[in-house]
């Protein structure tokens, strides 16, 4: 699955739940500050980095 523009990471969390632990999600974000916010929100949501 591919996501362009991660924003806050809310959609990323939903997509990660959809692909599960063994799927793949490739998220592209041009702004490093947005990517960092999304990464932190995903880790906070799942409790750790998601394996996908």
N, C-alpha and C positions, 0 to 999 in steps of 0.2 A: 504494500500500500504506500502511496506517496502523498505527502501533504506539503503544500507550498504556503509559507507564511504561518508561523506557529502562534503568533500573538502571545496570549497568556498561557497557552498550553492546555486549555480546557478541551478543545477538540482533540488534541493529542491524547489526552487521557481516555476519551471515548474510543478513539481509534485503537489505542493500545489494548483496551479491554476486548475489542472486537477481534484483533489478530491473536490474542492470547500470548502465552509464554514462548511459543515456538514459531510464531509468525514474524513478519518484518514490517517495520514502519520506517520510512525514510522521510524525514522532515527537513525542509529547507527554509532558512530564514536569513535574509540579507543583513539584518541588524543584530550584531553580537549581543547588545543589551537585551533585546527581546528574546533571543535564544537562551540566554542565561536565566531570565525570568521564567520562561517556559520549562527549562530543565529543572529548576528548583521546584516549581509547582508540581511537575510530574513526580519528582522524587518525594515530595511531601504527600501527595495523593496516594502513592503506592507504598510509601514507607521506606523505599530504597530505589536505586535505579532500576528501571524495568528492563528485563532481558531482551525485549524486542527492540 
